[in-house]
């Protein structure tokens, strides 16, 4: 069975490594967090996907006492055409 590739992958992070889950996508890249986030947000808009909300999970975890040393942002995305 042929599965179509993720249409967002080449748009926002060409050359990066991906860890894909059922409804998640983690990116490992040499680009800065801000560069990747900006390209992801632009790619979502190009594909008519709306960002409902973002969650700065790294800040939330640090505020609750977890000593995380990585950036993590969760995007709640909605496809208005469905």
C-alpha positions in Angstrom: 0.0 0.0 0.0 1.4 3.4 -1.0 1.1 6.0 1.7 1.4 9.7 0.6 4.2 11.6 2.2 3.5 14.3 4.7 3.0 17.5 2.6 4.5 19.7 5.3 7.8 17.9 5.5 9.7 19.4 2.6 8.1 22.9 3.1 9.4 23.7 6.5 12.4 21.5 7.3 14.2 20.0 4.3 17.3 18.1 5.4 16.1 17.6 9.0 15.3 14.3 10.7 11.7 13.5 11.8 10.1 11.3 14.4 6.5 10.8 13.4 3.7 9.6 15.7 0.0 9.1 15.0 -0.7 12.8 15.6 2.8 14.2 16.4 5.9 15.2 14.5 9.2 15.8 16.2 12.0 17.5 14.3 15.8 17.2 14.8 17.6 20.0 12.9 20.7 22.1 12.9 18.4 25.2 12.2 17.4 27.3 15.2 14.1 26.7 16.9 12.8 30.1 15.7 13.7 29.4 12.1 11.9 26.0 12.1 8.9 27.4 13.9 8.6 30.2 11.4 8.8 27.9 8.4 6.3 25.5 10.0 3.8 28.2 10.6 4.2 29.5 7.1 3.8 26.0 5.7 0.6 25.5 7.7 -0.8 28.7 6.3 0.1 27.6 2.7 -1.8 24.4 3.2 -4.9 26.2 4.6 -4.3 24.8 8.1 -5.1 27.1 11.0 -3.2 27.2 14.3 -5.8 27.3 17.1 -3.3 27.6 19.9 0.3 27.1 20.8 1.7 25.8 24.0 5.3 26.5 25.2 5.7 23.2 26.9 9.4 23.8 27.8 8.4 26.9 29.8 5.5 25.1 31.4 7.7 22.2 32.5 10.3 24.5 33.9 7.7 26.5 35.8 6.6 23.3 37.4 10.1 22.4 38.5 11.3 20.1 35.7 14.8 20.9 34.6 14.4 20.6 30.8 17.1 21.8 28.5 15.3 21.7 25.2 12.7 23.7 23.4 9.2 22.3 22.9 6.2 23.9 21.4 2.9 22.2 20.8 0.7 23.5 18.0 -3.1 22.8 18.0 -3.9 22.7 14.3 -7.3 22.7 12.6 -8.2 21.9 9.0 -11.2 24.1 8.3 -12.0 22.2 5.1 -12.9 19.0 6.9 
